[in-house]
Amino acid sequence: MKKLIFATLTVALLSGCGGGGGGGGSATPTTTYVPVNDMVVGTEYTIEKGDTIIKNSSDAVVELEIDRKTGETIAVLKSGKAQIKQN
């Protein structure tokens, strides 16, 4: 009989808990800021893995070079308008 009462009380306590944790507030989703920089004609930009070049005009020309000493990829805007979205 004692085991039945104990089991009943345990079930009652656990079902009242609800299983949820926390302070009742809703979770705020996290957003990741990805910087987008306007490119300037003639300026060198080091491109990292995952970066994206966005051409903003039909006459945009971007030259890509690999530095033989460092292995880095360098982008240079030759004309037009473009941006770099860095990851």
C-alpha positions in Angstrom: 0.0 0.0 0.0 2.8 2.4 0.8 4.4 1.7 -2.6 1.1 2.6 -4.3 0.8 5.9 -2.4 4.4 6.7 -3.1 4.0 5.9 -6.8 0.8 8.0 -7.1 2.5 11.0 -5.4 5.5 10.7 -7.6 3.4 10.7 -10.8 1.4 13.7 -9.5 4.5 15.7 -8.7 6.1 14.9 -12.1 3.0 15.6 -14.1 2.7 19.0 -12.4 6.2 19.9 -13.4 5.3 20.2 -17.1 8.8 19.5 -18.3 9.4 23.0 -19.4 12.3 24.9 -18.0 13.1 28.5 -17.7 11.7 31.9 -16.8 8.6 31.9 -19.0 10.0 34.4 -21.5 10.1 33.5 -25.2 13.5 32.8 -26.7 14.9 35.5 -28.9 16.3 34.2 -32.2 19.9 35.1 -32.8 20.9 36.9 -36.0 24.4 36.9 -37.4 25.7 40.2 -38.8 27.4 39.7 -42.1 29.3 42.9 -43.1 28.9 44.2 -46.7 31.5 46.7 -47.7 31.5 48.9 -50.8 34.6 48.4 -52.9 36.6 51.3 -54.1 38.2 51.3 -57.5 41.9 50.5 -57.4 41.9 49.2 -53.8 43.1 45.7 -53.0 40.8 43.5 -50.8 41.9 40.1 -49.3 39.2 37.5 -50.0 38.6 34.8 -47.4 36.8 31.5 -48.0 33.1 32.1 -48.0 33.3 35.8 -49.0 31.1 36.9 -51.9 31.6 39.7 -54.4 28.4 41.4 -55.5 28.4 43.4 -58.7 26.1 46.4 -58.4 26.5 47.8 -61.9 26.6 46.2 -65.3 30.0 47.7 -66.0 31.6 46.4 -62.9 34.9 44.7 -63.5 36.7 42.9 -60.6 40.1 41.4 -61.1 41.2 38.5 -58.9 44.8 37.6 -58.2 46.6 35.1 -56.0 49.6 36.4 -54.1 52.3 33.8 -54.8 54.1 34.5 -51.5 51.2 34.3 -49.2 48.6 32.3 -51.2 46.0 35.0 -50.4 43.3 35.8 -53.0 43.3 39.6 -53.8 40.3 41.3 -55.4 40.6 44.7 -57.1 37.6 46.7 -58.5 38.7 48.0 -61.9 35.5 49.8 -62.8 31.8 50.1 -61.9 30.3 49.4 -58.5 30.7 46.3 -56.4 30.5 45.1 -52.7 32.2 42.4 -50.7 30.0 40.3 -48.4 32.4 38.9 -45.8 31.6 35.6 -44.0 
